[in-house]
């Protein structure tokens, strides 16, 4: 099943000790670009987070938002800076002689006398807590991409069927163009030469030259082949976005050649329609992972 590059996933875990929320969302990108926003406390886990996420996705610009709330008191400890407090007190006593008594409570409010010092964390324990919601969010993210990918697949198949029909129209019209050219050539020659006779072989030779010049058999055969090849690719599991894009480029090249060879208005219009449909296909292919 193919996957879209746009997706969303969210998971949350709440316990008595903590709350963790993981949210993923993505848009199209040529490669895998992970942008992770999380608390500084979790930064040391970034490598493990990236490695886990790479097992769920191959391409796309993915924004990752992780929030962490610790409800325990073990996350920090109150620290008393005795030396700094002593220096404050010395100056305060000097000020008190001039302006009056200062209480210890007031002293505690001075900068850096009392501070909160973050305690060291158990990295393995923290990863064990984070891994479950992260994996759940990634699974939901992958599921949303798969659902969107199925819609893309159906749309692409419909567009490929329409494209195949237009290629068949070019094939059906090409012999008519040659026959029309032969009739016009014979009429023109007879008009110029009036009642004089001209060998049919001379006219046939001119028709053959014209036919070779406008022949688009190779292009139509390759287009049919590319269309069938793209349909087969759509049945593959994943990671086909780049191959589909390359195939669409090849199809566009064949359509350009048909248009450049054409001297017939109807075939030219069909070739323009071919290019338009192929461009629509390329736009959709850009969404495939």
Backbone as CSV, one residue per row, in Angstrom:
resi,resn,N_x,N_y,N_z,CA_x,CA_y,CA_z,C_x,C_y,C_z
1,UNK,0.843,-1.200,0.000,0.000,0.000,0.000,0.879,1.251,0.000
2,UNK,0.597,2.149,-0.936,1.378,3.381,-0.980,0.943,4.309,0.151
3,UNK,1.830,5.233,0.489,1.543,6.170,1.568,1.699,7.603,1.074
4,UNK,0.852,8.462,1.603,0.988,9.891,1.328,2.088,10.463,2.213
5,UNK,2.614,11.621,1.813,3.600,12.282,2.666,2.954,13.238,3.658
6,UNK,1.660,13.438,3.559,0.960,14.250,4.546,0.306,13.314,5.553
7,UNK,0.458,13.620,6.824,-0.104,12.756,7.856,-0.136,13.448,9.199
8,UNK,-0.834,12.818,10.158,-0.944,13.372,11.508,-1.087,12.220,12.494
9,UNK,-0.444,12.376,13.645,-0.564,11.381,14.703,-0.374,12.035,16.065
10,UNK,-1.134,11.565,17.047,-1.050,12.143,18.385,-1.288,11.062,19.428
11,UNK,-0.519,11.132,20.513,-0.687,10.193,21.623,-0.356,10.913,22.920
12,UNK,-0.998,10.448,24.001,-0.799,11.105,25.302,-0.837,10.061,26.404
13,UNK,0.040,10.204,27.365,0.084,9.324,28.529,0.035,10.177,29.786
14,UNK,-0.909,9.876,30.674,-1.041,10.621,31.925,-1.015,9.632,33.091
15,UNK,-0.102,9.841,34.029,-0.025,9.044,35.253,0.010,9.993,36.457
16,UNK,0.109,9.419,37.614,0.198,10.258,38.814,1.492,11.052,38.843
17,UNK,2.520,10.511,38.204,3.838,11.152,38.262,4.085,12.155,37.148
18,UNK,3.500,11.896,35.942,3.851,12.739,34.804,2.794,12.695,33.706
19,UNK,2.955,13.632,32.753,2.095,13.677,31.573,2.991,13.923,30.361
20,UNK,2.856,13.062,29.344,3.647,13.192,28.113,2.693,13.218,26.921
21,UNK,2.894,14.204,26.049,2.092,14.311,24.827,3.033,14.351,23.629
22,UNK,2.736,13.539,22.621,3.529,13.500,21.383,2.589,13.773,20.210
23,UNK,2.986,14.705,19.358,2.171,15.066,18.202,3.054,15.156,16.966
24,UNK,2.623,14.522,15.884,3.375,14.529,14.619,2.490,15.065,13.502
25,UNK,3.066,15.862,12.628,2.369,16.277,11.416,3.410,16.503,10.323
26,UNK,3.018,16.260,9.072,4.011,16.325,7.995,3.426,16.891,6.720
27,UNK,4.332,17.392,5.869,4.011,17.864,4.529,5.044,17.277,3.571
28,UNK,4.886,17.576,2.289,5.771,17.009,1.267,7.209,17.515,1.415
29,UNK,8.136,16.631,1.126,9.550,17.007,1.097,10.299,15.943,0.310
30,UNK,11.368,16.350,-0.338,12.110,15.416,-1.172,12.750,14.301,-0.346
31,UNK,13.210,14.642,0.852,13.848,13.668,1.733,13.113,13.658,3.074
32,UNK,13.625,12.887,4.034,13.054,12.876,5.380,13.707,13.979,6.198
33,UNK,12.895,14.920,6.657,13.369,16.058,7.440,12.585,16.091,8.746
34,UNK,13.242,15.703,9.840,12.594,15.655,11.148,12.933,16.910,11.942
35,UNK,11.910,17.649,12.344,12.089,18.836,13.175,11.437,18.547,14.525
36,UNK,12.270,18.388,15.571,11.775,17.951,16.878,11.827,19.100,17.874
37,UNK,10.688,19.408,18.450,10.596,20.432,19.492,10.172,19.752,20.787
38,UNK,11.036,19.836,21.816,10.758,19.160,23.079,11.477,19.879,24.220
39,UNK,11.109,19.591,25.472,11.776,20.242,26.614,13.257,19.907,26.667
40,UNK,14.016,20.820,27.225,15.466,20.615,27.328,15.793,19.342,28.093
41,UNK,14.923,18.976,29.006,15.152,17.786,29.825,15.225,16.516,28.986
42,UNK,14.602,16.526,27.786,14.540,15.326,26.949,15.523,15.353,25.785
43,UNK,16.319,16.397,25.672,17.201,16.563,24.510,18.141,15.374,24.337
44,UNK,18.593,14.784,25.443,19.539,13.673,25.333,18.903,12.447,24.664
45,UNK,17.592,12.427,24.520,16.894,11.307,23.884,16.662,11.527,22.388
46,UNK,17.143,12.633,21.828,16.845,12.967,20.439,17.293,11.872,19.470
47,UNK,18.467,11.313,19.684,18.963,10.263,18.795,18.045,9.050,18.784
48,UNK,17.605,8.631,19.969,16.708,7.480,20.062,15.362,7.785,19.420
49,UNK,14.886,9.029,19.584,13.609,9.438,18.982,13.699,9.373,17.463
50,UNK,14.776,9.899,16.894,14.948,9.888,15.435,15.044,8.466,14.894
51,UNK,15.795,7.619,15.574,15.953,6.240,15.104,14.622,5.499,15.096
52,UNK,13.805,5.714,16.122,12.505,5.053,16.168,11.602,5.565,15.054
53,UNK,11.589,6.872,14.829,10.698,7.457,13.832,11.076,7.021,12.419
54,UNK,12.349,6.807,12.151,12.784,6.413,10.815,12.261,5.035,10.422
55,UNK,11.829,4.240,11.405,11.258,2.935,11.083,9.812,3.054,10.602
56,UNK,9.209,4.238,10.764,7.823,4.452,10.367,7.676,5.335,9.126
57,UNK,8.731,6.004,8.699,8.615,6.952,7.583,9.931,7.058,6.816
58,UNK,9.843,7.413,5.540,11.025,7.517,4.683,11.207,8.910,4.091
59,UNK,10.102,9.614,3.816,10.193,10.939,3.215,9.174,11.864,3.868
60,UNK,9.394,13.183,3.670,8.458,14.175,4.181,9.108,15.079,5.212
61,UNK,8.565,16.274,5.344,9.009,17.197,6.391,8.083,16.992,7.584
62,UNK,8.614,16.392,8.631,7.805,15.990,9.780,8.134,16.889,10.977
63,UNK,7.111,17.548,11.500,7.255,18.350,12.716,6.801,17.502,13.904
64,UNK,7.666,17.426,14.914,7.408,16.616,16.101,7.328,17.540,17.312
65,UNK,6.239,17.451,18.059,6.062,18.270,19.252,5.886,17.339,20.455
66,UNK,6.794,17.464,21.425,6.740,16.636,22.624,6.654,17.550,23.847
67,UNK,5.638,17.345,24.670,5.520,18.090,25.926,5.642,17.116,27.082
68,UNK,6.266,17.590,28.175,6.523,16.722,29.332,6.248,17.514,30.605
69,UNK,5.377,16.966,31.437,5.081,17.593,32.725,5.366,16.589,33.831
70,UNK,6.208,16.973,34.786,6.569,16.112,35.915,5.829,16.590,37.150
71,UNK,4.989,15.703,37.722,4.192,16.075,38.890,4.883,15.760,40.207
72,UNK,6.051,15.132,40.141,6.769,14.782,41.370,7.663,15.929,41.802
73,UNK,8.145,15.842,43.065,9.053,16.860,43.579,10.508,16.483,43.363
74,UNK,10.725,15.307,42.770,12.097,14.836,42.609,12.809,15.481,41.436
75,UNK,12.078,16.311,40.681,12.690,16.902,39.491,13.619,18.057,39.850
76,UNK,13.522,18.559,41.068,14.383,19.677,41.458,14.604,19.696,42.959
77,UNK,15.613,20.394,43.392,15.930,20.493,44.825,16.267,21.940,45.163
78,UNK,15.815,22.354,46.339,16.078,23.720,46.794,17.511,23.820,47.306
79,UNK,18.217,24.842,46.843,19.616,25.005,47.239,19.794,26.363,47.923
80,UNK,20.506,26.323,49.070,20.761,27.536,49.857,22.210,27.952,49.671
81,UNK,22.406,29.181,49.175,23.751,29.708,48.951,24.153,30.519,50.173
82,UNK,24.806,29.845,51.104,25.147,30.452,52.397,26.132,31.609,52.242
83,UNK,27.137,31.440,51.391,28.148,32.474,51.208,27.546,33.756,50.642
84,UNK,26.705,33.588,49.631,26.080,34.757,49.023,25.155,35.454,50.019
85,UNK,24.426,34.637,50.794,23.539,35.216,51.804,24.333,36.019,52.832
86,UNK,25.532,35.524,53.198,26.378,36.230,54.160,26.815,37.585,53.625
87,UNK,27.155,37.643,52.364,27.558,38.923,51.784,26.392,39.902,51.768
88,UNK,25.192,39.369,51.403,24.012,40.233,51.440,23.792,40.779,52.851
89,UNK,23.941,39.877,53.839,23.651,40.254,55.224,24.599,41.343,55.727
90,UNK,25.870,41.206,55.331,26.849,42.203,55.763,26.455,43.599,55.292
91,UNK,26.023,43.664,54.040,25.616,44.973,53.513,24.274,45.428,54.109
92,UNK,23.401,44.451,54.377,22.101,44.806,54.933,22.262,45.386,56.342
93,UNK,23.159,44.764,57.144,23.394,45.294,58.491,23.906,46.725,58.440
94,UNK,24.765,46.953,57.463,25.276,48.315,57.303,24.136,49.273,56.948
95,UNK,23.218,48.764,56.071,22.077,49.579,55.706,21.118,49.731,56.873
96,UNK,21.010,48.662,57.738,20.079,48.714,58.868,20.481,49.767,59.887
97,UNK,21.796,49.961,60.044,22.259,50.992,60.978,21.748,52.362,60.570
98,UNK,21.515,52.499,59.272,21.065,53.801,58.794,19.546,53.854,58.588
99,UNK,18.954,52.666,58.149,17.547,52.719,57.774,16.627,51.822,58.607
100,UNK,17.164,50.983,59.482,16.321,50.152,60.325,16.579,48.668,60.104
101,UNK,15.849,47.797,60.900,16.074,46.356,60.921,15.526,45.679,59.662
102,UNK,16.236,44.642,59.167,15.807,43.843,58.018,15.655,42.397,58.472
103,UNK,14.490,41.749,58.159,14.237,40.385,58.589,14.847,39.367,57.608
104,UNK,15.021,38.101,58.121,15.609,37.041,57.301,14.727,36.718,56.099
105,UNK,13.400,36.850,56.271,12.480,36.584,55.167,12.761,37.486,53.981
106,UNK,13.066,38.730,54.276,13.395,39.659,53.204,14.702,39.259,52.534
107,UNK,15.637,38.760,53.331,16.934,38.350,52.801,16.781,37.196,51.807
108,UNK,15.840,36.285,52.096,15.664,35.114,51.227,15.164,35.483,49.838
109,UNK,14.606,36.678,49.693,14.075,37.076,48.401,15.126,37.695,47.479
110,UNK,16.323,37.857,47.981,17.376,38.429,47.162,17.830,37.406,46.116
111,UNK,18.258,37.862,44.927,18.631,36.950,43.832,19.684,35.926,44.241
112,UNK,19.408,34.661,43.880,20.342,33.539,44.007,20.620,33.099,45.433
113,UNK,19.928,33.667,46.440,20.093,33.167,47.808,19.446,31.791,47.904
114,UNK,18.225,31.679,47.402,17.552,30.391,47.318,17.270,30.101,45.840
115,UNK,17.718,28.961,45.339,17.515,28.584,43.934,17.052,27.137,43.855
116,UNK,16.428,26.804,42.721,16.033,25.424,42.461,17.085,24.787,41.567
117,UNK,17.637,23.692,42.017,18.670,22.991,41.269,18.091,21.698,40.708
118,UNK,18.156,21.524,39.378,17.586,20.343,38.744,18.394,19.098,39.071
119,UNK,17.691,18.048,39.438,18.339,16.799,39.808,18.656,15.977,38.552
120,UNK,19.611,15.086,38.647,19.933,14.202,37.530,18.781,13.220,37.325
121,UNK,18.593,12.799,36.062,17.477,11.916,35.735,17.993,10.552,35.301
122,UNK,17.156,9.575,35.458,17.450,8.218,35.003,17.075,8.141,33.526
123,UNK,18.060,8.151,32.643,17.802,8.217,31.201,17.010,7.014,30.707
124,UNK,17.370,5.829,31.156,16.670,4.622,30.707,15.209,4.640,31.149
125,UNK,14.975,5.080,32.375,13.599,5.125,32.878,12.774,6.154,32.109
126,UNK,13.387,7.294,31.796,12.671,8.337,31.065,12.340,7.882,29.642
127,UNK,13.271,7.190,28.996,13.017,6.676,27.648,11.908,5.619,27.667
128,UNK,11.901,4.797,28.708,10.863,3.774,28.832,9.473,4.408,28.907
129,UNK,9.391,5.579,29.552,8.118,6.280,29.673,7.746,6.955,28.352
130,UNK,8.720,7.534,27.662,8.467,8.278,26.425,8.209,7.364,25.235
131,UNK,8.848,6.204,25.205,8.791,5.350,24.016,7.364,4.942,23.650
132,UNK,6.542,4.605,24.630,5.186,4.117,24.351,4.330,5.165,23.631
133,UNK,4.199,6.406,24.167,3.405,7.394,23.426,4.021,7.784,22.094
134,UNK,5.358,7.783,22.007,6.013,8.113,20.744,5.694,7.061,19.689
135,UNK,5.766,5.802,20.068,5.464,4.728,19.125,3.984,4.756,18.725
136,UNK,3.117,5.024,19.682,1.682,5.089,19.380,1.393,6.230,18.404
137,UNK,2.014,7.395,18.623,1.813,8.532,17.723,2.329,8.203,16.323
138,UNK,3.466,7.519,16.238,4.030,7.141,14.935,3.111,6.157,14.207
139,UNK,2.518,5.223,14.937,1.618,4.260,14.312,0.369,4.947,13.770
140,UNK,-0.188,5.874,14.552,-1.353,6.629,14.071,-0.975,7.500,12.878
141,UNK,0.225,8.046,12.928,0.742,8.861,11.830,0.852,8.028,10.554
142,UNK,1.416,6.815,10.684,1.565,5.926,9.528,0.200,5.495,8.985
143,UNK,-0.754,5.267,9.876,-2.098,4.877,9.443,-2.783,5.990,8.660
144,UNK,-2.610,7.237,9.127,-3.220,8.362,8.405,-2.581,8.531,7.035
145,UNK,-1.272,8.299,6.945,-0.596,8.361,5.651,-1.081,7.255,4.710
146,UNK,-1.330,6.067,5.270,-1.800,4.949,4.454,-3.211,5.228,3.919
147,UNK,-4.083,5.793,4.758,-5.440,6.117,4.303,-5.404,7.141,3.174
148,UNK,-4.594,8.175,3.352,-4.464,9.192,2.312,-3.811,8.598,1.064
149,UNK,-2.874,7.659,1.278,-2.211,7.006,0.152,-3.183,6.200,-0.693
150,UNK,-4.169,5.570,-0.055,-5.171,4.805,-0.804,-6.003,5.736,-1.685
151,UNK,-6.332,6.908,-1.153,-7.065,7.892,-1.958,-6.231,8.368,-3.138
152,UNK,-4.941,8.591,-2.898,-4.047,9.002,-3.976,-3.967,7.918,-5.055
153,UNK,-3.879,6.675,-4.622,-3.780,5.560,-5.562,-5.001,5.512,-6.467
154,UNK,-6.186,5.613,-5.886,-7.414,5.567,-6.688,-7.474,6.726,-7.682
155,UNK,-7.064,7.905,-7.223,-7.082,9.067,-8.112,-6.079,8.907,-9.251
156,UNK,-4.903,8.390,-8.935,-3.874,8.206,-9.963,-4.302,7.162,-10.993
157,UNK,-4.923,6.076,-10.542,-5.385,5.052,-11.479,-6.424,5.629,-12.433
158,UNK,-7.339,6.434,-11.891,-8.355,7.063,-12.748,-7.707,7.980,-13.779
159,UNK,-6.714,8.734,-13.361,-6.009,9.634,-14.282,-5.222,8.838,-15.323
160,UNK,-4.615,7.733,-14.917,-3.853,6.902,-15.856,-4.775,6.252,-16.890
161,UNK,-5.967,5.839,-16.462,-6.928,5.268,-17.413,-7.343,6.309,-18.454
162,UNK,-7.586,7.531,-17.985,-7.951,8.606,-18.916,-6.801,8.908,-19.870
163,UNK,-5.579,8.858,-19.346,-4.398,9.098,-20.186,-4.251,8.003,-21.237
164,UNK,-4.478,6.759,-20.831,-4.358,5.629,-21.751,-5.368,5.759,-22.892
165,UNK,-6.551,6.242,-22.582,-7.581,6.441,-23.594,-7.150,7.486,-24.620
166,UNK,-6.523,8.538,-24.163,-6.067,9.596,-25.074,-4.927,9.092,-25.968
167,UNK,-4.080,8.247,-25.440,-3.014,7.664,-26.268,-3.638,6.808,-27.370
168,UNK,-4.675,6.062,-27.017,-5.377,5.246,-28.024,-6.009,6.125,-29.100
169,UNK,-6.468,7.308,-28.701,-7.044,8.245,-29.676,-5.982,8.706,-30.680
170,UNK,-4.755,8.931,-30.186,-3.660,9.313,-31.082,-3.380,8.180,-32.069
171,UNK,-3.355,6.935,-31.571,-3.103,5.781,-32.436,-4.193,5.634,-33.498
172,UNK,-5.442,5.864,-33.100,-6.552,5.725,-34.052,-6.535,6.826,-35.092
173,UNK,-6.098,8.002,-34.728,-6.111,9.139,-35.645,-4.944,9.118,-36.632
174,UNK,-3.821,8.572,-36.261,-2.608,8.635,-37.096,-2.805,8.068,-38.498
175,UNK,-3.407,6.884,-38.693,-3.618,6.387,-40.071,-4.529,7.301,-40.886
176,UNK,-5.495,7.923,-40.230,-6.391,8.840,-40.926,-5.629,10.047,-41.461
177,UNK,-4.625,10.492,-40.709,-3.815,11.631,-41.155,-3.038,11.272,-42.417
178,UNK,-2.480,10.056,-42.436,-1.719,9.617,-43.619,-2.643,9.490,-44.828
179,UNK,-3.824,8.874,-44.636,-4.777,8.728,-45.746,-5.229,10.092,-46.273
180,UNK,-5.466,11.006,-45.343,-5.883,12.353,-45.753,-4.781,13.043,-46.540
181,UNK,-3.528,12.851,-46.108,-2.391,13.454,-46.833,-2.287,12.883,-48.248
182,UNK,-2.504,11.565,-48.399,-2.421,10.938,-49.729,-3.488,11.510,-50.668
183,UNK,-4.714,11.648,-50.127,-5.798,12.196,-50.953,-5.499,13.622,-51.390
184,UNK,-5.018,14.432,-50.443,-4.706,15.824,-50.770,-3.559,15.904,-51.765
185,UNK,-2.562,15.026,-51.602,-1.406,15.022,-52.506,-1.835,14.639,-53.918
186,UNK,-2.645,13.604,-54.028,-3.100,13.183,-55.353,-3.927,14.277,-56.027
187,UNK,-4.805,14.904,-55.249,-5.644,15.968,-55.819,-4.789,17.140,-56.276
188,UNK,-3.781,17.485,-55.479,-2.914,18.615,-55.845,-2.106,18.311,-57.096
189,UNK,-1.572,17.093,-57.192,-0.759,16.707,-58.344,-1.603,16.708,-59.606
190,UNK,-2.795,16.131,-59.528,-3.669,16.091,-60.697,-4.113,17.486,-61.112
191,UNK,-4.277,18.355,-60.151,-4.651,19.738,-60.470,-3.528,20.442,-61.206
192,UNK,-2.301,20.192,-60.783,-1.151,20.856,-61.405,-0.861,20.281,-62.784
193,UNK,-0.990,18.967,-62.904,-0.641,18.307,-64.166,-1.845,18.125,-65.075
194,UNK,-3.009,18.549,-64.587,-4.272,18.411,-65.330,-4.484,16.961,-65.760
195,UNK,-4.524,16.704,-67.035,-4.842,15.352,-67.487,-3.622,14.435,-67.597
196,UNK,-2.462,14.983,-67.329,-1.246,14.160,-67.426,-1.273,13.078,-66.354
197,UNK,-0.664,11.938,-66.702,-0.614,10.829,-65.765,0.656,10.896,-64.916
198,UNK,0.555,10.456,-63.670,1.722,10.347,-62.800,1.704,8.970,-62.161
199,UNK,2.833,8.381,-62.076,2.920,7.035,-61.536,2.485,7.004,-60.072
200,UNK,1.725,5.977,-59.756,1.281,5.808,-58.370,2.461,5.604,-57.423
201,UNK,3.533,5.026,-57.953,4.711,4.763,-57.105,5.340,6.061,-56.600
202,UNK,5.273,7.109,-57.456,5.818,8.406,-57.038,5.013,8.971,-55.877
203,UNK,3.696,8.898,-56.010,2.839,9.378,-54.930,3.035,8.533,-53.667
204,UNK,3.127,7.195,-53.866,3.320,6.297,-52.723,4.612,6.626,-51.979
205,UNK,5.665,6.950,-52.730,6.949,7.280,-52.107,6.833,8.537,-51.248
206,UNK,6.107,9.535,-51.779,5.907,10.766,-51.013,5.103,10.506,-49.741
207,UNK,4.108,9.644,-49.881,3.276,9.313,-48.715,4.096,8.582,-47.655
208,UNK,4.973,7.700,-48.102,5.835,6.971,-47.158,6.754,7.928,-46.406
209,UNK,7.337,8.869,-47.138,8.204,9.857,-46.492,7.431,10.668,-45.446
210,UNK,6.229,11.078,-45.822,5.395,11.849,-44.884,5.034,11.006,-43.664
211,UNK,4.681,9.748,-43.937,4.299,8.845,-42.844,5.439,8.649,-41.854
212,UNK,6.663,8.469,-42.394,7.823,8.314,-41.514,8.057,9.567,-40.669
213,UNK,7.810,10.706,-41.279,8.069,11.976,-40.591,7.140,12.174,-39.398
214,UNK,5.863,11.795,-39.554,4.889,12.044,-38.484,4.636,10.807,-37.623
215,UNK,5.317,9.699,-37.929,5.065,8.451,-37.210,5.314,8.616,-35.702
216,UNK,4.336,8.228,-34.914,4.476,8.328,-33.453,4.240,6.980,-32.778
217,UNK,4.433,5.895,-33.544,4.213,4.559,-32.985,5.090,4.293,-31.767
218,UNK,6.359,4.667,-31.870,7.275,4.419,-30.752,6.807,5.150,-29.491
219,UNK,6.386,6.393,-29.676,5.966,7.198,-28.517,4.694,6.645,-27.879
220,UNK,3.719,6.249,-28.707,2.472,5.734,-28.140,2.686,4.384,-27.451
221,UNK,3.536,3.541,-28.031,3.840,2.245,-27.403,4.524,2.454,-26.052
222,UNK,5.473,3.381,-26.013,6.160,3.653,-24.744,5.215,4.259,-23.711
223,UNK,4.304,5.118,-24.176,3.341,5.698,-23.246,2.444,4.623,-22.642
224,UNK,1.946,3.724,-23.471,1.147,2.609,-22.940,1.967,1.812,-21.914
225,UNK,3.225,1.566,-22.245,4.092,0.799,-21.353,4.318,1.532,-20.031
226,UNK,4.569,2.846,-20.113,4.783,3.636,-18.890,3.530,3.658,-18.022
227,UNK,2.372,3.750,-18.666,1.110,3.780,-17.915,0.917,2.464,-17.163
228,UNK,1.144,1.350,-17.835,1.017,0.050,-17.173,2.075,-0.122,-16.084
229,UNK,3.288,0.380,-16.350,4.347,0.293,-15.354,4.023,1.083,-14.096
230,UNK,3.425,2.265,-14.282,3.054,3.082,-13.130,1.950,2.413,-12.319
231,UNK,1.017,1.773,-12.991,-0.046,1.060,-12.272,0.533,-0.077,-11.427
232,UNK,1.527,-0.776,-11.979,2.167,-1.854,-11.210,2.894,-1.287,-9.994
233,UNK,3.536,-0.141,-10.167,4.230,0.489,-9.042,3.261,0.836,-7.917
234,UNK,2.048,1.237,-8.292,1.054,1.621,-7.289,0.624,0.447,-6.425
235,UNK,0.941,-0.775,-6.857,0.620,-1.956,-6.063,1.743,-2.312,-5.101
236,UNK,2.891,-1.659,-5.240,3.994,-1.913,-4.322,3.677,-1.317,-2.956
237,UNK,4.424,-1.726,-1.937,4.102,-1.358,-0.562,4.352,0.109,-0.272
238,UNK,5.586,0.576,-0.457,5.899,1.956,-0.092,7.227,2.362,-0.719
239,UNK,7.592,3.629,-0.510,8.877,4.127,-1.001,8.959,4.215,-2.510
240,UNK,7.828,4.532,-3.189,7.819,4.543,-4.655,7.687,5.956,-5.214
241,UNK,7.651,6.965,-4.366,7.427,8.336,-4.819,8.418,8.790,-5.870
242,UNK,9.697,8.535,-5.629,10.722,8.978,-6.581,10.594,8.237,-7.913
243,UNK,10.288,6.940,-7.864,10.143,6.165,-9.106,8.941,6.652,-9.907
244,UNK,7.860,6.974,-9.222,6.678,7.484,-9.912,6.964,8.832,-10.568
245,UNK,7.714,9.674,-9.871,8.060,10.984,-10.418,8.917,10.834,-11.674
246,UNK,9.879,9.920,-11.632,10.730,9.672,-12.807,9.889,9.166,-13.980
247,UNK,8.948,8.256,-13.698,8.101,7.718,-14.757,7.236,8.816,-15.378
248,UNK,6.731,9.724,-14.551,5.912,10.831,-15.065,6.741,11.735,-15.968
249,UNK,8.011,11.942,-15.638,8.889,12.743,-16.490,9.073,12.074,-17.857
250,UNK,9.233,10.756,-17.859,9.387,10.027,-19.117,8.118,10.122,-19.964
251,UNK,6.977,10.040,-19.317,5.710,10.156,-20.037,5.565,11.540,-20.659
252,UNK,5.969,12.551,-19.943,5.896,13.914,-20.464,6.813,14.088,-21.677
253,UNK,7.959,13.431,-21.658,8.894,13.507,-22.793,8.264,12.892,-24.047
254,UNK,7.571,11.769,-23.893,6.917,11.139,-25.042,5.801,12.023,-25.592
255,UNK,5.031,12.642,-24.703,3.943,13.530,-25.144,4.503,14.733,-25.905
256,UNK,5.623,15.262,-25.448,6.268,16.379,-26.144,6.688,15.980,-27.557
257,UNK,7.206,14.763,-27.690,7.641,14.287,-29.007,6.453,14.135,-29.954
258,UNK,5.353,13.589,-29.451,4.146,13.454,-30.284,3.679,14.828,-30.767
259,UNK,3.694,15.806,-29.850,3.254,17.148,-30.207,4.178,17.778,-31.248
260,UNK,5.484,17.575,-31.110,6.434,18.177,-32.052,6.354,17.549,-33.438
261,UNK,5.988,16.272,-33.519,5.890,15.588,-34.814,4.580,15.889,-35.534
262,UNK,3.581,16.281,-34.769,2.236,16.374,-35.334,2.090,17.537,-36.312
263,UNK,1.412,17.236,-37.441,1.023,18.285,-38.383,-0.506,18.326,-38.490
264,UNK,-1.139,17.576,-37.610,-2.596,17.462,-37.619,-3.152,18.164,-36.379
265,UNK,-4.155,18.998,-36.573,-4.719,19.779,-35.476,-5.327,18.892,-34.394
266,UNK,-6.010,17.841,-34.809,-6.660,16.961,-33.826,-5.623,16.265,-32.946
267,UNK,-4.577,15.711,-33.574,-3.521,15.041,-32.784,-2.801,16.051,-31.898
268,UNK,-2.582,17.258,-32.412,-1.931,18.298,-31.599,-2.758,18.609,-30.353
269,UNK,-4.071,18.703,-30.525,-4.940,18.979,-29.376,-4.939,17.820,-28.380
270,UNK,-4.921,16.606,-28.913,-4.855,15.445,-28.013,-3.532,15.428,-27.259
271,UNK,-2.430,15.761,-27.960,-1.111,15.789,-27.316,-1.061,16.837,-26.209
272,UNK,-1.706,17.967,-26.428,-1.783,18.999,-25.385,-2.561,18.473,-24.184
273,UNK,-3.656,17.745,-24.471,-4.421,17.124,-23.383,-3.568,16.097,-22.636
274,UNK,-2.764,15.360,-23.392,-1.857,14.390,-22.760,-0.916,15.081,-21.771
275,UNK,-0.310,16.178,-22.221,0.615,16.911,-21.362,-0.103,17.452,-20.110
276,UNK,-1.342,17.901,-20.294,-2.111,18.425,-19.158,-2.394,17.321,-18.141
277,UNK,-2.808,16.144,-18.632,-3.097,15.026,-17.728,-1.835,14.529,-17.023
278,UNK,-0.739,14.498,-17.762,0.527,14.048,-17.162,0.971,15.008,-16.066
279,UNK,0.766,16.302,-16.285,1.130,17.290,-15.265,0.283,17.095,-14.004
280,UNK,-0.995,16.769,-14.190,-1.849,16.484,-13.027,-1.346,15.263,-12.273
281,UNK,-0.902,14.268,-13.028,-0.343,13.053,-12.412,0.916,13.391,-11.634
282,UNK,1.787,14.210,-12.235,3.031,14.604,-11.542,2.748,15.354,-10.251
283,UNK,1.718,16.198,-10.265,1.366,16.937,-9.058,0.921,15.966,-7.947
284,UNK,0.147,14.950,-8.312,-0.285,13.987,-7.307,0.874,13.129,-6.827
285,UNK,1.752,12.763,-7.755,2.897,11.922,-7.404,3.785,12.599,-6.350
286,UNK,3.822,13.932,-6.378,4.631,14.664,-5.400,4.173,14.415,-3.973
287,UNK,2.935,13.922,-3.806,2.408,13.642,-2.474,2.707,12.233,-1.983
288,UNK,3.273,11.399,-2.868,3.514,9.984,-2.515,4.870,9.833,-1.847
289,UNK,4.890,9.085,-0.747,6.157,8.879,-0.010,7.138,8.070,-0.855
